[in-house]
Amino acid sequence: MSPSRPFFDSPSGEFDTGQILYEAIPLAKLVAAVGAVALVPWLMGWLMLELVVLTPRIGIVFTLATQFVLAVGSGLVLIYVVVRANQLAEQ
């Protein structure tokens, strides 16, 4: 007998949409949180350039900060996915 596959109903072999939503919602919340945190330095850079009219070099600093937050956040999301996949594989 083959092992049960995650996200599939055993008897029918169809997708288990409830399980898919159960796994997708926390992942979507994590991605949204990373996006919200990355929005902060981007908005600060935009405000500094547009409203305060500082030198464009300050925009580079905020752009680098935004890219750093996105890189670290992407790593956190990938770690979450790998850990959760390992947990599902053990079940």
PDB file as gemmi writes it, atoms N, CA and C in Angstrom:
CRYST1    1.000    1.000    1.000  90.00  90.00  90.00 P 1                      
ATOM      1  N   MET A   1       0.837  -1.180   0.000  1.00  0.00           N  
ATOM      2  CA  MET A   1       0.000   0.000   0.000  1.00  0.00           C  
ATOM      3  C   MET A   1       0.886   1.249   0.000  1.00  0.00           C  
ATOM      4  N   SER A   2       0.575   2.194  -0.850  1.00  0.00           N  
ATOM      5  CA  SER A   2       1.376   3.414  -0.932  1.00  0.00           C  
ATOM      6  C   SER A   2       1.061   4.324   0.248  1.00  0.00           C  
ATOM      7  N   PRO A   3       2.058   5.115   0.703  1.00  0.00           N  
ATOM      8  CA  PRO A   3       1.802   6.033   1.818  1.00  0.00           C  
ATOM      9  C   PRO A   3       0.837   7.132   1.387  1.00  0.00           C  
ATOM     10  N   SER A   4       0.123   7.680   2.364  1.00  0.00           N  
ATOM     11  CA  SER A   4      -0.811   8.757   2.050  1.00  0.00           C  
ATOM     12  C   SER A   4      -0.038  10.016   1.668  1.00  0.00           C  
ATOM     13  N   ARG A   5      -0.564  10.717   0.709  1.00  0.00           N  
ATOM     14  CA  ARG A   5       0.075  11.946   0.248  1.00  0.00           C  
ATOM     15  C   ARG A   5      -0.598  13.125   0.917  1.00  0.00           C  
ATOM     16  N   PRO A   6       0.191  14.120   1.332  1.00  0.00           N  
ATOM     17  CA  PRO A   6      -0.421  15.312   1.924  1.00  0.00           C  
ATOM     18  C   PRO A   6      -1.302  16.030   0.896  1.00  0.00           C  
ATOM     19  N   PHE A   7      -2.364  16.632   1.375  1.00  0.00           N  
ATOM     20  CA  PHE A   7      -3.287  17.434   0.573  1.00  0.00           C  
ATOM     21  C   PHE A   7      -4.155  16.607  -0.365  1.00  0.00           C  
ATOM     22  N   PHE A   8      -4.211  15.292  -0.183  1.00  0.00           N  
ATOM     23  CA  PHE A   8      -5.090  14.445  -0.971  1.00  0.00           C  
ATOM     24  C   PHE A   8      -5.953  13.618  -0.030  1.00  0.00           C  
ATOM     25  N   ASP A   9      -7.247  13.491  -0.360  1.00  0.00           N  
ATOM     26  CA  ASP A   9      -8.117  12.589   0.387  1.00  0.00           C  
ATOM     27  C   ASP A   9      -7.743  11.163   0.018  1.00  0.00           C  
ATOM     28  N   SER A  10      -7.564  10.336   1.028  1.00  0.00           N  
ATOM     29  CA  SER A  10      -7.112   8.968   0.773  1.00  0.00           C  
ATOM     30  C   SER A  10      -8.086   8.153  -0.069  1.00  0.00           C  
ATOM     31  N   PRO A  11      -9.368   8.091   0.269  1.00  0.00           N  
ATOM     32  CA  PRO A  11     -10.236   7.202  -0.501  1.00  0.00           C  
ATOM     33  C   PRO A  11     -10.487   7.682  -1.935  1.00  0.00           C  
ATOM     34  N   SER A  12     -10.697   8.960  -2.118  1.00  0.00           N  
ATOM     35  CA  SER A  12     -11.085   9.451  -3.447  1.00  0.00           C  
ATOM     36  C   SER A  12      -9.893   9.903  -4.291  1.00  0.00           C  
ATOM     37  N   GLY A  13      -8.792  10.288  -3.670  1.00  0.00           N  
ATOM     38  CA  GLY A  13      -7.632  10.780  -4.407  1.00  0.00           C  
ATOM     39  C   GLY A  13      -7.778  12.211  -4.871  1.00  0.00           C  
ATOM     40  N   GLU A  14      -8.804  12.939  -4.394  1.00  0.00           N  
ATOM     41  CA  GLU A  14      -9.011  14.331  -4.775  1.00  0.00           C  
ATOM     42  C   GLU A  14      -8.278  15.253  -3.809  1.00  0.00           C  
ATOM     43  N   PHE A  15      -8.134  16.510  -4.214  1.00  0.00           N  
ATOM     44  CA  PHE A  15      -7.493  17.495  -3.350  1.00  0.00           C  
ATOM     45  C   PHE A  15      -8.313  17.716  -2.094  1.00  0.00           C  
ATOM     46  N   ASP A  16      -7.622  17.839  -0.975  1.00  0.00           N  
ATOM     47  CA  ASP A  16      -8.262  18.185   0.290  1.00  0.00           C  
ATOM     48  C   ASP A  16      -8.161  19.690   0.451  1.00  0.00           C  
ATOM     49  N   THR A  17      -9.186  20.407  -0.026  1.00  0.00           N  
ATOM     50  CA  THR A  17      -9.126  21.864  -0.036  1.00  0.00           C  
ATOM     51  C   THR A  17      -9.084  22.447   1.372  1.00  0.00           C  
ATOM     52  N   GLY A  18      -9.689  21.781   2.323  1.00  0.00           N  
ATOM     53  CA  GLY A  18      -9.631  22.261   3.699  1.00  0.00           C  
ATOM     54  C   GLY A  18      -8.211  22.261   4.236  1.00  0.00           C  
ATOM     55  N   GLN A  19      -7.475  21.202   3.971  1.00  0.00           N  
ATOM     56  CA  GLN A  19      -6.077  21.108   4.406  1.00  0.00           C  
ATOM     57  C   GLN A  19      -5.202  22.113   3.665  1.00  0.00           C  
ATOM     58  N   ILE A  20      -5.493  22.321   2.386  1.00  0.00           N  
ATOM     59  CA  ILE A  20      -4.718  23.300   1.608  1.00  0.00           C  
ATOM     60  C   ILE A  20      -4.923  24.705   2.187  1.00  0.00           C  
ATOM     61  N   LEU A  21      -6.163  25.074   2.488  1.00  0.00           N  
ATOM     62  CA  LEU A  21      -6.425  26.383   3.092  1.00  0.00           C  
ATOM     63  C   LEU A  21      -5.821  26.478   4.477  1.00  0.00           C  
ATOM     64  N   TYR A  22      -5.873  25.384   5.233  1.00  0.00           N  
ATOM     65  CA  TYR A  22      -5.299  25.364   6.576  1.00  0.00           C  
ATOM     66  C   TYR A  22      -3.800  25.655   6.534  1.00  0.00           C  
ATOM     67  N   GLU A  23      -3.118  25.199   5.507  1.00  0.00           N  
ATOM     68  CA  GLU A  23      -1.680  25.434   5.366  1.00  0.00           C  
ATOM     69  C   GLU A  23      -1.376  26.768   4.677  1.00  0.00           C  
ATOM     70  N   ALA A  24      -2.243  27.223   3.781  1.00  0.00           N  
ATOM     71  CA  ALA A  24      -1.962  28.420   2.994  1.00  0.00           C  
ATOM     72  C   ALA A  24      -2.200  29.706   3.774  1.00  0.00           C  
ATOM     73  N   ILE A  25      -3.150  29.712   4.678  1.00  0.00           N  
ATOM     74  CA  ILE A  25      -3.480  30.951   5.394  1.00  0.00           C  
ATOM     75  C   ILE A  25      -2.328  31.429   6.278  1.00  0.00           C  
ATOM     76  N   PRO A  26      -1.705  30.570   7.118  1.00  0.00           N  
ATOM     77  CA  PRO A  26      -0.557  31.078   7.890  1.00  0.00           C  
ATOM     78  C   PRO A  26       0.611  31.514   7.006  1.00  0.00           C  
ATOM     79  N   LEU A  27       0.813  30.820   5.898  1.00  0.00           N  
ATOM     80  CA  LEU A  27       1.884  31.204   4.981  1.00  0.00           C  
ATOM     81  C   LEU A  27       1.590  32.566   4.356  1.00  0.00           C  
ATOM     82  N   ALA A  28       0.353  32.795   3.979  1.00  0.00           N  
ATOM     83  CA  ALA A  28      -0.024  34.098   3.411  1.00  0.00           C  
ATOM     84  C   ALA A  28       0.122  35.212   4.444  1.00  0.00           C  
ATOM     85  N   LYS A  29      -0.196  34.927   5.700  1.00  0.00           N  
ATOM     86  CA  LYS A  29      -0.025  35.926   6.753  1.00  0.00           C  
ATOM     87  C   LYS A  29       1.448  36.260   6.956  1.00  0.00           C  
ATOM     88  N   LEU A  30       2.306  35.244   6.883  1.00  0.00           N  
ATOM     89  CA  LEU A  30       3.739  35.480   7.033  1.00  0.00           C  
ATOM     90  C   LEU A  30       4.276  36.324   5.877  1.00  0.00           C  
ATOM     91  N   VAL A  31       3.860  36.019   4.669  1.00  0.00           N  
ATOM     92  CA  VAL A  31       4.291  36.794   3.503  1.00  0.00           C  
ATOM     93  C   VAL A  31       3.783  38.234   3.603  1.00  0.00           C  
ATOM     94  N   ALA A  32       2.544  38.414   4.043  1.00  0.00           N  
ATOM     95  CA  ALA A  32       1.993  39.761   4.200  1.00  0.00           C  
ATOM     96  C   ALA A  32       2.739  40.537   5.285  1.00  0.00           C  
ATOM     97  N   ALA A  33       3.125  39.865   6.366  1.00  0.00           N  
ATOM     98  CA  ALA A  33       3.869  40.539   7.431  1.00  0.00           C  
ATOM     99  C   ALA A  33       5.236  40.997   6.932  1.00  0.00           C  
ATOM    100  N   VAL A  34       5.908  40.156   6.167  1.00  0.00           N  
ATOM    101  CA  VAL A  34       7.208  40.537   5.605  1.00  0.00           C  
ATOM    102  C   VAL A  34       7.037  41.720   4.655  1.00  0.00           C  
ATOM    103  N   GLY A  35       5.993  41.688   3.842  1.00  0.00           N  
ATOM    104  CA  GLY A  35       5.732  42.799   2.932  1.00  0.00           C  
ATOM    105  C   GLY A  35       5.438  44.089   3.669  1.00  0.00           C  
ATOM    106  N   ALA A  36       4.693  43.993   4.766  1.00  0.00           N  
ATOM    107  CA  ALA A  36       4.375  45.194   5.548  1.00  0.00           C  
ATOM    108  C   ALA A  36       5.624  45.777   6.197  1.00  0.00           C  
ATOM    109  N   VAL A  37       6.498  44.903   6.687  1.00  0.00           N  
ATOM    110  CA  VAL A  37       7.737  45.390   7.301  1.00  0.00           C  
ATOM    111  C   VAL A  37       8.636  46.013   6.238  1.00  0.00           C  
ATOM    112  N   ALA A  38       8.668  45.437   5.044  1.00  0.00           N  
ATOM    113  CA  ALA A  38       9.500  45.982   3.968  1.00  0.00           C  
ATOM    114  C   ALA A  38       8.936  47.301   3.438  1.00  0.00           C  
ATOM    115  N   LEU A  39       7.667  47.517   3.637  1.00  0.00           N  
ATOM    116  CA  LEU A  39       7.056  48.750   3.173  1.00  0.00           C  
ATOM    117  C   LEU A  39       7.513  49.964   3.987  1.00  0.00           C  
ATOM    118  N   VAL A  40       7.889  49.738   5.240  1.00  0.00           N  
ATOM    119  CA  VAL A  40       8.289  50.845   6.112  1.00  0.00           C  
ATOM    120  C   VAL A  40       9.526  51.580   5.584  1.00  0.00           C  
ATOM    121  N   PRO A  41      10.656  50.907   5.332  1.00  0.00           N  
ATOM    122  CA  PRO A  41      11.803  51.676   4.826  1.00  0.00           C  
ATOM    123  C   PRO A  41      11.573  52.236   3.425  1.00  0.00           C  
ATOM    124  N   TRP A  42      10.769  51.537   2.621  1.00  0.00           N  
ATOM    125  CA  TRP A  42      10.477  52.061   1.289  1.00  0.00           C  
ATOM    126  C   TRP A  42       9.693  53.364   1.383  1.00  0.00           C  
ATOM    127  N   LEU A  43       8.671  53.389   2.245  1.00  0.00           N  
ATOM    128  CA  LEU A  43       7.889  54.612   2.418  1.00  0.00           C  
ATOM    129  C   LEU A  43       8.729  55.736   3.015  1.00  0.00           C  
ATOM    130  N   MET A  44       9.594  55.400   3.951  1.00  0.00           N  
ATOM    131  CA  MET A  44      10.461  56.432   4.530  1.00  0.00           C  
ATOM    132  C   MET A  44      11.377  57.027   3.465  1.00  0.00           C  
ATOM    133  N   GLY A  45      11.925  56.186   2.619  1.00  0.00           N  
ATOM    134  CA  GLY A  45      12.768  56.681   1.532  1.00  0.00           C  
ATOM    135  C   GLY A  45      11.996  57.551   0.563  1.00  0.00           C  
ATOM    136  N   TRP A  46      10.791  57.131   0.236  1.00  0.00           N  
ATOM    137  CA  TRP A  46       9.959  57.912  -0.670  1.00  0.00           C  
ATOM    138  C   TRP A  46       9.611  59.267  -0.049  1.00  0.00           C  
ATOM    139  N   LEU A  47       9.254  59.248   1.229  1.00  0.00           N  
ATOM    140  CA  LEU A  47       8.926  60.505   1.899  1.00  0.00           C  
ATOM    141  C   LEU A  47      10.135  61.432   1.968  1.00  0.00           C  
ATOM    142  N   MET A  48      11.305  60.871   2.217  1.00  0.00           N  
ATOM    143  CA  MET A  48      12.513  61.698   2.282  1.00  0.00           C  
ATOM    144  C   MET A  48      12.814  62.342   0.936  1.00  0.00           C  
ATOM    145  N   LEU A  49      12.597  61.595  -0.131  1.00  0.00           N  
ATOM    146  CA  LEU A  49      12.910  62.136  -1.453  1.00  0.00           C  
ATOM    147  C   LEU A  49      11.844  63.102  -1.962  1.00  0.00           C  
ATOM    148  N   GLU A  50      10.580  62.775  -1.741  1.00  0.00           N  
ATOM    149  CA  GLU A  50       9.503  63.566  -2.320  1.00  0.00           C  
ATOM    150  C   GLU A  50       9.105  64.765  -1.460  1.00  0.00           C  
ATOM    151  N   LEU A  51       9.033  64.571  -0.171  1.00  0.00           N  
ATOM    152  CA  LEU A  51       8.534  65.643   0.676  1.00  0.00           C  
ATOM    153  C   LEU A  51       9.641  66.534   1.239  1.00  0.00           C  
ATOM    154  N   VAL A  52      10.711  65.908   1.684  1.00  0.00           N  
ATOM    155  CA  VAL A  52      11.781  66.680   2.309  1.00  0.00           C  
ATOM    156  C   VAL A  52      12.798  67.138   1.275  1.00  0.00           C  
ATOM    157  N   VAL A  53      12.842  66.488   0.143  1.00  0.00           N  
ATOM    158  CA  VAL A  53      13.738  66.804  -0.963  1.00  0.00           C  
ATOM    159  C   VAL A  53      15.197  66.778  -0.509  1.00  0.00           C  
ATOM    160  N   LEU A  54      15.584  65.647   0.026  1.00  0.00           N  
ATOM    161  CA  LEU A  54      16.985  65.447   0.377  1.00  0.00           C  
ATOM    162  C   LEU A  54      17.726  64.897  -0.829  1.00  0.00           C  
ATOM    163  N   THR A  55      18.987  64.673  -0.664  1.00  0.00           N  
ATOM    164  CA  THR A  55      19.797  64.166  -1.775  1.00  0.00           C  
ATOM    165  C   THR A  55      19.344  62.766  -2.166  1.00  0.00           C  
ATOM    166  N   PRO A  56      19.505  62.407  -3.416  1.00  0.00           N  
ATOM    167  CA  PRO A  56      19.107  61.056  -3.860  1.00  0.00           C  
ATOM    168  C   PRO A  56      19.901  59.942  -3.187  1.00  0.00           C  
ATOM    169  N   ARG A  57      21.020  60.266  -2.584  1.00  0.00           N  
ATOM    170  CA  ARG A  57      21.816  59.228  -1.920  1.00  0.00           C  
ATOM    171  C   ARG A  57      21.060  58.611  -0.750  1.00  0.00           C  
ATOM    172  N   ILE A  58      20.214  59.404  -0.090  1.00  0.00           N  
ATOM    173  CA  ILE A  58      19.441  58.865   1.018  1.00  0.00           C  
ATOM    174  C   ILE A  58      18.450  57.820   0.504  1.00  0.00           C  
ATOM    175  N   GLY A  59      17.992  57.991  -0.715  1.00  0.00           N  
ATOM    176  CA  GLY A  59      17.103  56.997  -1.323  1.00  0.00           C  
ATOM    177  C   GLY A  59      17.782  55.659  -1.513  1.00  0.00           C  
ATOM    178  N   ILE A  60      19.078  55.694  -1.813  1.00  0.00           N  
ATOM    179  CA  ILE A  60      19.839  54.457  -1.982  1.00  0.00           C  
ATOM    180  C   ILE A  60      19.912  53.700  -0.662  1.00  0.00           C  
ATOM    181  N   VAL A  61      20.105  54.419   0.422  1.00  0.00           N  
ATOM    182  CA  VAL A  61      20.182  53.781   1.742  1.00  0.00           C  
ATOM    183  C   VAL A  61      18.869  53.090   2.080  1.00  0.00           C  
ATOM    184  N   PHE A  62      17.757  53.784   1.850  1.00  0.00           N  
ATOM    185  CA  PHE A  62      16.458  53.184   2.152  1.00  0.00           C  
ATOM    186  C   PHE A  62      16.124  52.043   1.186  1.00  0.00           C  
ATOM    187  N   THR A  63      16.560  52.148  -0.044  1.00  0.00           N  
ATOM    188  CA  THR A  63      16.362  51.048  -0.994  1.00  0.00           C  
ATOM    189  C   THR A  63      17.135  49.818  -0.555  1.00  0.00           C  
ATOM    190  N   LEU A  64      18.362  50.015  -0.111  1.00  0.00           N  
ATOM    191  CA  LEU A  64      19.148  48.884   0.393  1.00  0.00           C  
ATOM    192  C   LEU A  64      18.516  48.281   1.644  1.00  0.00           C  
ATOM    193  N   ALA A  65      17.974  49.124   2.513  1.00  0.00           N  
ATOM    194  CA  ALA A  65      17.300  48.616   3.706  1.00  0.00           C  
ATOM    195  C   ALA A  65      16.066  47.797   3.325  1.00  0.00           C  
ATOM    196  N   THR A  66      15.321  48.267   2.342  1.00  0.00           N  
ATOM    197  CA  THR A  66      14.145  47.526   1.877  1.00  0.00           C  
ATOM    198  C   THR A  66      14.552  46.183   1.292  1.00  0.00           C  
ATOM    199  N   GLN A  67      15.601  46.175   0.482  1.00  0.00           N  
ATOM    200  CA  GLN A  67      16.069  44.927  -0.121  1.00  0.00           C  
ATOM    201  C   GLN A  67      16.561  43.949   0.946  1.00  0.00           C  
ATOM    202  N   PHE A  68      17.211  44.468   1.973  1.00  0.00           N  
ATOM    203  CA  PHE A  68      17.680  43.617   3.055  1.00  0.00           C  
ATOM    204  C   PHE A  68      16.504  42.980   3.791  1.00  0.00           C  
ATOM    205  N   VAL A  69      15.491  43.783   4.096  1.00  0.00           N  
ATOM    206  CA  VAL A  69      14.310  43.246   4.789  1.00  0.00           C  
ATOM    207  C   VAL A  69      13.632  42.187   3.929  1.00  0.00           C  
ATOM    208  N   LEU A  70      13.520  42.430   2.642  1.00  0.00           N  
ATOM    209  CA  LEU A  70      12.902  41.442   1.756  1.00  0.00           C  
ATOM    210  C   LEU A  70      13.728  40.169   1.659  1.00  0.00           C  
ATOM    211  N   ALA A  71      15.045  40.288   1.634  1.00  0.00           N  
ATOM    212  CA  ALA A  71      15.894  39.100   1.565  1.00  0.00           C  
ATOM    213  C   ALA A  71      15.779  38.258   2.830  1.00  0.00           C  
ATOM    214  N   VAL A  72      15.842  38.910   3.980  1.00  0.00           N  
ATOM    215  CA  VAL A  72      15.713  38.179   5.246  1.00  0.00           C  
ATOM    216  C   VAL A  72      14.310  37.590   5.377  1.00  0.00           C  
ATOM    217  N   GLY A  73      13.300  38.351   4.985  1.00  0.00           N  
ATOM    218  CA  GLY A  73      11.928  37.845   5.043  1.00  0.00           C  
ATOM    219  C   GLY A  73      11.705  36.664   4.122  1.00  0.00           C  
ATOM    220  N   SER A  74      12.298  36.700   2.943  1.00  0.00           N  
ATOM    221  CA  SER A  74      12.194  35.559   2.028  1.00  0.00           C  
ATOM    222  C   SER A  74      12.837  34.322   2.631  1.00  0.00           C  
ATOM    223  N   GLY A  75      13.964  34.524   3.291  1.00  0.00           N  
ATOM    224  CA  GLY A  75      14.610  33.404   3.970  1.00  0.00           C  
ATOM    225  C   GLY A  75      13.736  32.834   5.072  1.00  0.00           C  
ATOM    226  N   LEU A  76      13.081  33.698   5.837  1.00  0.00           N  
ATOM    227  CA  LEU A  76      12.182  33.216   6.891  1.00  0.00           C  
ATOM    228  C   LEU A  76      11.009  32.435   6.314  1.00  0.00           C  
ATOM    229  N   VAL A  77      10.456  32.919   5.216  1.00  0.00           N  
ATOM    230  CA  VAL A  77       9.341  32.211   4.584  1.00  0.00           C  
ATOM    231  C   VAL A  77       9.797  30.845   4.080  1.00  0.00           C  
ATOM    232  N   LEU A  78      10.969  30.789   3.468  1.00  0.00           N  
ATOM    233  CA  LEU A  78      11.475  29.506   2.977  1.00  0.00           C  
ATOM    234  C   LEU A  78      11.762  28.536   4.117  1.00  0.00           C  
ATOM    235  N   ILE A  79      12.305  29.030   5.213  1.00  0.00           N  
ATOM    236  CA  ILE A  79      12.546  28.178   6.370  1.00  0.00           C  
ATOM    237  C   ILE A  79      11.225  27.644   6.911  1.00  0.00           C  
ATOM    238  N   TYR A  80      10.208  28.502   6.986  1.00  0.00           N  
ATOM    239  CA  TYR A  80       8.889  28.059   7.448  1.00  0.00           C  
ATOM    240  C   TYR A  80       8.348  26.943   6.554  1.00  0.00           C  
ATOM    241  N   VAL A  81       8.478  27.123   5.242  1.00  0.00           N  
ATOM    242  CA  VAL A  81       7.962  26.123   4.301  1.00  0.00           C  
ATOM    243  C   VAL A  81       8.687  24.796   4.463  1.00  0.00           C  
ATOM    244  N   VAL A  82       9.996  24.830   4.609  1.00  0.00           N  
ATOM    245  CA  VAL A  82      10.765  23.592   4.757  1.00  0.00           C  
ATOM    246  C   VAL A  82      10.427  22.891   6.069  1.00  0.00           C  
ATOM    247  N   VAL A  83      10.351  23.634   7.150  1.00  0.00           N  
ATOM    248  CA  VAL A  83      10.026  23.029   8.446  1.00  0.00           C  
ATOM    249  C   VAL A  83       8.627  22.433   8.418  1.00  0.00           C  
ATOM    250  N   ARG A  84       7.681  23.170   7.844  1.00  0.00           N  
ATOM    251  CA  ARG A  84       6.300  22.652   7.794  1.00  0.00           C  
ATOM    252  C   ARG A  84       6.213  21.434   6.885  1.00  0.00           C  
ATOM    253  N   ALA A  85       6.962  21.416   5.801  1.00  0.00           N  
ATOM    254  CA  ALA A  85       6.972  20.240   4.922  1.00  0.00           C  
ATOM    255  C   ALA A  85       7.538  19.031   5.652  1.00  0.00           C  
ATOM    256  N   ASN A  86       8.582  19.226   6.440  1.00  0.00           N  
ATOM    257  CA  ASN A  86       9.126  18.118   7.215  1.00  0.00           C  
ATOM    258  C   ASN A  86       8.121  17.615   8.241  1.00  0.00           C  
ATOM    259  N   GLN A  87       7.379  18.523   8.862  1.00  0.00           N  
ATOM    260  CA  GLN A  87       6.357  18.115   9.815  1.00  0.00           C  
ATOM    261  C   GLN A  87       5.253  17.310   9.135  1.00  0.00           C  
ATOM    262  N   LEU A  88       4.844  17.732   7.943  1.00  0.00           N  
ATOM    263  CA  LEU A  88       3.816  17.001   7.217  1.00  0.00           C  
ATOM    264  C   LEU A  88       4.309  15.647   6.745  1.00  0.00           C  
ATOM    265  N   ALA A  89       5.579  15.556   6.397  1.00  0.00           N  
ATOM    266  CA  ALA A  89       6.133  14.284   5.940  1.00  0.00           C  
ATOM    267  C   ALA A  89       6.204  13.262   7.073  1.00  0.00           C  
ATOM    268  N   GLU A  90       6.386  13.740   8.312  1.00  0.00           N  
ATOM    269  CA  GLU A  90       6.461  12.829   9.456  1.00  0.00           C  
ATOM    270  C   GLU A  90       5.096  12.336   9.907  1.00  0.00           C  
ATOM    271  N   GLN A  91       4.039  13.052   9.548  1.00  0.00           N  
ATOM    272  CA  GLN A  91       2.699  12.651   9.982  1.00  0.00           C  
ATOM    273  C   GLN A  91       2.199  11.428   9.283  1.00  0.00           C  
TER     274      GLN A  91                                                      
END                                                                             
